[in-house]
Amino acid sequence: MKKYTALLATGFGTIAVISLVLTVNIGGELIATQEYAMRIDPLIDKQNLFTTARVSIHNVGSGDLTGVIVNFGGGDTLHIGELEAGQNMIVSPPANNAMEMVVVTANEGLIITKEYREPPKMVGMMGS
């Protein structure tokens, strides 16, 4: 009987630790921990007949960002201006852009550079 009690206590302890870790990880994503922070996600989807691209820009900080500029490369820029705390924006590069990488800057000293990523192709999906 003591074996089962110890095993049960170990199981509940493990569940409690896993729950705590998940709560802290999820809470860290939902609660802004820095005053100025930004996350960008450039995505390119190459199909047989056409290519689509988009850049998701998310202000994950607690303060508003000003002077936000998206540089698509090749001299193509987009002046967004202000991005409020928690605001998410999706923009597209110009049609004739090489779509290799994106640089997003803000007046608060943020400079984020990322290459475009391609979603995995699945059998039966368009473009695969």
N, C-alpha and C positions, 0 to 999 in steps of 0.2 A: 504494500500500500504506500509506503514512503517513497518507493521508486516512482510510482505514478504521480505523486504529488510533486516531486522534484522535476519530473519530466513536464508536467503541466505548468509549473512555475517558470521553467526555462522557456517553454513555448510562448507564454504570455509576455515574458521579458523580451524575447526576440521580436514579437509583434509590436511592443511598445517602442523599442529602439527604431525599428523600420518606420513606424508612423512618425516618430519625431524627426528622423532624417528627411522624410518626404515633406513634412510640413515646413521645415526650415528651407528646403530647396525651392518649394513652390512659393513660399512667402517671400523669398529673396527676389523672385522674378516679378512678383506683383507689387512689392513695395520698393519705391525708389530709394537707393542707398547712397546715391551721389547727387549733388546739385545739378551738374551738367553731364549728361551722358546720352549717347545716341547709338542706335543699332540700325545697320543697313543690310539689306538682302537683295543684291542684284541677281536676277533670274533671267536666263535666256532659254528659249524653247525652239529648237531648230526642227522644222517640219520639212517634208519633201518639197512643198511648193512655196512656203513662206517661213519667216522667222519672227517670233514675237519675243519681246523683252520688256521687263519692268523692273523698277527699283523701288523697294519698300523702305521708307525712312521712318523710324519710330523714335520719338524723344522719350527715353526711359529714365530721364533724370527728374528731379523735383522742381527744377527751374525752367523757365521759358528760354528757348534758344533764339538768338537773333542773327540776322545776316547769313542765313543758311543758303549755301550755294552748292549745286550739284554739277560736277564737272564730268561729263561723259567721255572726255578725250576727243582728240581731233579738233579742238577749238569749240566744241559744243558745250555750252553751259546753260544752266537754268537757275535763275535767282528766285528762291522760294520766299525769302524774307524771314518771318517769324514762325516758329514751330512751338506751340504751347506744350507744357508738361503733359505727357501721356498721349499726345496727338500722334497719329499715324497717317502717313501720306504715301500714295503710290504714284510714281511718275514714269514716263516712258522716254527712252532716248529718241533722238531724231532718226528718221528713216535711213539715212545714208551713213550712219555712224558705224564704226568698226566693232563696237560693243565688246571690248576686251576687258576694261576695268572702269570702275567708278571711284571718284574722290568726292567726298562730301565734307564741307567745312562749315564752321559756325564761328561767330565773333568771340565766343567764350573759350576759344583755344582748342576746339575739337577739330581733328583732321582724321578722317577714316577713309582708308583705301581698301577696296575689295575687288576681286575678279568676279566676273559673272559665273554663276554655277548653272549646270544643266540638270534638270530633274531626270531621274532614271527612266528609261524606256521600258514599258511592259508590253508583253505580247497581247495583241488585240487592241491596244490603245492607238489613237491617231498619231502618226509619225514614227511608229516603231517598225 
